[in-house]
């Protein structure tokens, strides 16, 4: 229990310093710290990420930055495939599942470092996005192309959430930036709402099928909440781009460690 609390504390601090995307390190910490498989650690990590995302989404709703229709569409399509991801996770060989997670983690590390280098995410595209807001109302002008694009993004996020126990922010944030004209604040708030909804679905599915270890999950999430609260005091005093580069470096090292474990 003490180890679970300590690991959760570390994840909470990382979440506070780097945002919801930092929750991707929850699963590797549980694997190396408690010797769990990816299938066992995934639902626990998803619960911790879901709780933190729900807090952020609640703040976004209060501030009016969550595009709730887009969030519901993306979450709805993600919820459909999240149970399939969980089903696959418990039928795949753990070594190959670990290798897949390591590849995803390396991708996240690369994108995070790239984002830090670009000085906080300047758009790299010039084509008009599929989802554009009405000038007067500020709401999306819904088209078939817009709806299908957002639904597909949610589907990919939901599948990875169930399969690997990750929130899917590394899919949702780039998709919302690329295919909509939302501000960055609204992109983050909307993605957090999607993560929270999909995570709830995945956690419930795992709990109902008996794949959620509550004796580890409860102290782990308790530690994560404590770490998030404490990390807020540190985050305001540190430089954002440097934090992103540090997170990218740690993620890359953890991914390499998982690959080495897979090979040997």
LUMGULUM-48162 format. One record per residue (C-alpha): residue in one letter; z, x, y; residue number from 1. Coordinates in steps of 0.2 Angstrom, whole numbers, plus 5000, padded with zeros to 4 digits. Each point is the difference from the previous one (the first is absolute). Layout:
<nodes>
- A,Z,X,Y,NUM
...
</nodes>
This chain:
<nodes>
- X,5000,5000,5000,1
- X,5004,5014,5012,2
- X,4983,5008,4997,3
- X,4992,4984,5003,4
- X,5009,4998,5016,5
- X,4996,5017,5005,6
- X,4981,4998,4996,7
- X,5000,4984,5009,8
- X,5008,5008,5015,9
- X,4986,5013,5001,10
- X,4986,4987,4999,11
- X,5009,4990,5014,12
- X,5000,5015,5011,13
- X,4982,5004,4996,14
- X,4995,4981,5004,15
- X,5009,5001,5016,16
- X,4991,5016,5005,17
- X,4983,4996,4994,18
- X,4998,4981,4999,19
- X,4997,4990,4985,20
- X,4987,5012,4993,21
- X,5015,5012,4996,22
- X,5005,4988,4986,23
- X,4987,5008,4989,24
- X,5012,5014,4996,25
- X,5012,4988,4993,26
- X,4992,5000,4983,27
- X,4998,5019,4998,28
- X,5019,5002,5005,29
- X,5005,4987,4987,30
- X,4989,5009,4987,31
- X,5007,5018,5003,32
- X,5017,4994,5005,33
- X,5004,4988,4986,34
- X,4987,5004,4987,35
- X,4991,4983,5001,36
- X,4982,4997,4996,37
- X,4988,4994,5013,38
- X,5001,4982,4992,39
- X,5019,5000,5002,40
- X,5001,5007,5017,41
- X,4986,4990,5008,42
- X,5009,4983,5001,43
- X,5015,5009,5007,44
- X,4990,5009,5013,45
- X,4991,4984,5004,46
- X,5016,4991,5003,47
- X,5006,5013,5013,48
- X,4983,5001,5009,49
- X,5000,4981,5000,50
- X,5017,4998,5008,51
- X,4996,5013,5014,52
- X,4983,4992,5003,53
- X,5008,4983,5001,54
- X,5011,5006,5014,55
- X,4986,5008,5010,56
- X,4989,4984,4997,57
- X,5015,4989,5007,58
- X,5000,5011,5016,59
- X,4981,4998,5001,60
- X,5001,4981,4998,61
- X,5013,4999,5014,62
- X,4990,5011,5011,63
- X,4984,4990,4996,64
- X,4990,5015,4994,65
- X,4997,4993,4982,66
- X,4984,4992,4997,67
- X,5007,4988,4987,68
- X,4984,4991,4994,69
- X,4992,5017,4996,70
- X,5017,5006,4992,71
- X,5001,4984,4989,72
- X,4981,5002,4995,73
- X,5003,5019,4995,74
- X,5017,4997,4992,75
- X,4993,4985,4990,76
- X,4986,5010,4993,77
- X,5012,5014,4996,78
- X,5012,4989,4991,79
- X,4987,4995,4988,80
- X,4997,5017,4994,81
- X,5018,5007,5001,82
- X,5005,4993,4983,83
- X,4985,5008,4992,84
- X,5005,5017,5007,85
- X,5017,4998,4993,86
- X,4993,4995,4983,87
- X,4988,5015,5000,88
- X,5014,5012,5005,89
- X,5010,4995,4985,90
- X,4985,5003,4988,91
- X,4993,5016,5007,92
- X,5006,5017,4994,93
- X,5013,5006,5012,94
- X,4992,5017,5002,95
- X,4984,4993,5006,96
- X,5009,4988,5011,97
- X,5009,5015,5008,98
- X,4984,5009,5002,99
- X,4992,4984,5009,100
- X,5016,4999,5011,101
- X,4998,5019,5005,102
- X,4982,4997,5005,103
- X,5005,4985,5011,104
- X,5014,5011,5007,105
- X,4988,5014,5004,106
- X,4989,4988,5009,107
- X,5014,4993,5010,108
- X,5006,5018,5005,109
- X,4982,5004,5006,110
- X,4998,4984,5010,111
- X,5017,5003,5008,112
- X,4996,5018,5005,113
- X,4983,4994,5006,114
- X,5009,4987,5011,115
- X,5012,5012,5007,116
- X,4986,5012,5005,117
- X,4991,4986,5008,118
- X,5015,4997,5011,119
- X,5005,4983,4995,120
- X,4985,4991,4993,121
- X,4985,4999,5011,122
- X,4987,4989,4992,123
- X,4986,5010,4991,124
- X,4988,4986,4999,125
- X,4987,4994,5013,126
- X,4993,4984,4991,127
- X,5007,4983,5005,128
- X,5014,4994,4989,129
- X,4998,4985,4989,130
- X,5015,4991,5006,131
- X,5000,4998,5019,132
- X,5013,4990,5011,133
- X,4995,4987,5012,134
- X,5002,5006,5018,135
- X,5010,4985,5006,136
- X,5011,4995,4985,137
- X,5002,5017,4993,138
- X,4997,4993,4982,139
- X,4988,5006,4987,140
- X,4982,4992,5000,141
- X,5000,4997,4982,142
- X,4983,5003,4991,143
- X,4996,5002,4982,144
- X,4998,5019,5001,145
- X,5017,5001,5009,146
- X,5009,4990,4987,147
- X,4992,5009,4985,148
- X,5004,5017,5007,149
- X,5018,4996,5003,150
- X,5002,4992,4983,151
- X,4992,5015,4991,152
- X,5012,5012,5009,153
- X,5015,4989,4995,154
- X,4994,5000,4982,155
- X,4999,5019,4999,156
- X,5017,5001,5008,157
- X,5008,4987,4988,158
- X,4993,5009,4985,159
- X,5006,5017,5005,160
- X,5017,4992,5004,161
- X,5002,4993,4983,162
- X,4993,5015,4991,163
- X,5009,5014,5009,164
- X,5014,4992,5010,165
- X,4993,5005,5017,166
- X,5000,4988,5015,167
- X,4981,5003,5003,168
- X,5002,5004,5018,169
- X,4988,5015,4998,170
- X,4987,4987,4995,171
- X,5004,4986,5013,172
- X,5002,5010,5016,173
- X,4983,5009,4999,174
- X,4992,4983,4995,175
- X,5007,4991,5014,176
- X,4996,5014,5012,177
- X,4982,5001,4994,178
- X,4996,4982,4998,179
- X,5009,4991,5014,180
- X,5003,5003,5019,181
- X,5019,4999,4999,182
- X,5011,5011,5010,183
- X,5009,5013,4990,184
- X,5016,4991,5002,185
- X,4993,4984,4993,186
- X,4992,5010,4986,187
- X,5017,5007,4994,188
- X,5009,4984,5002,189
- X,4987,4990,4990,190
- X,4999,5013,4986,191
- X,5019,4999,4999,192
- X,4999,4981,4998,193
- X,4987,5002,4986,194
- X,5011,5014,4991,195
- X,5015,4989,5001,196
- X,4992,4985,4992,197
- X,4991,5010,4987,198
- X,5015,5010,4995,199
- X,5011,4984,4998,200
- X,4987,4994,4988,201
- X,4999,5016,4990,202
- X,5019,5001,5000,203
- X,5002,4982,4994,204
- X,4987,5003,4986,205
- X,5009,5016,4994,206
- X,5017,4991,5000,207
- X,4993,4985,4990,208
- X,4992,5011,4987,209
- X,5016,5011,4999,210
- X,4992,5016,5007,211
- X,5012,5002,5015,212
- X,5015,5011,4997,213
- X,5013,4991,5011,214
- X,5014,5013,4996,215
- X,4988,5013,5009,216
- X,4992,4989,5012,217
- X,5015,4993,5009,218
- X,5009,5017,5005,219
- X,4983,5007,5003,220
- X,4995,4987,5013,221
- X,5018,5000,5007,222
- X,4998,5019,5003,223
- X,4982,4997,5008,224
- X,5007,4987,5012,225
- X,5014,5012,5005,226
- X,4987,5014,5002,227
- X,4989,4989,5011,228
- X,5014,4996,5012,229
- X,5006,5018,5001,230
- X,4982,5007,5001,231
- X,4996,4989,5016,232
- X,5012,5011,5010,233
- X,4991,5016,4994,234
- X,4982,4993,5002,235
- X,5001,4997,5019,236
- X,5004,5019,5002,237
- X,4986,5007,4990,238
- X,4981,5003,5004,239
- X,4989,4987,4992,240
- X,4985,5011,4995,241
- X,5011,5013,4993,242
- X,5009,4987,4990,243
- X,4984,4994,4993,244
- X,4994,5018,4995,245
- X,5017,5003,4992,246
- X,4998,4984,4990,247
- X,4983,5005,4995,248
- X,5006,5017,4994,249
- X,5014,4993,4990,250
- X,4989,4987,4992,251
- X,4987,5013,4995,252
- X,5014,5011,4992,253
- X,5006,4985,4990,254
- X,4983,4995,4995,255
- X,4997,5018,4994,256
- X,5017,4999,4990,257
- X,4994,4984,4992,258
- X,4984,5008,4995,259
- X,5009,5015,4993,260
- X,5011,4989,4990,261
- X,4985,4991,4993,262
- X,4991,5016,4995,263
- X,5015,5008,4991,264
</nodes>
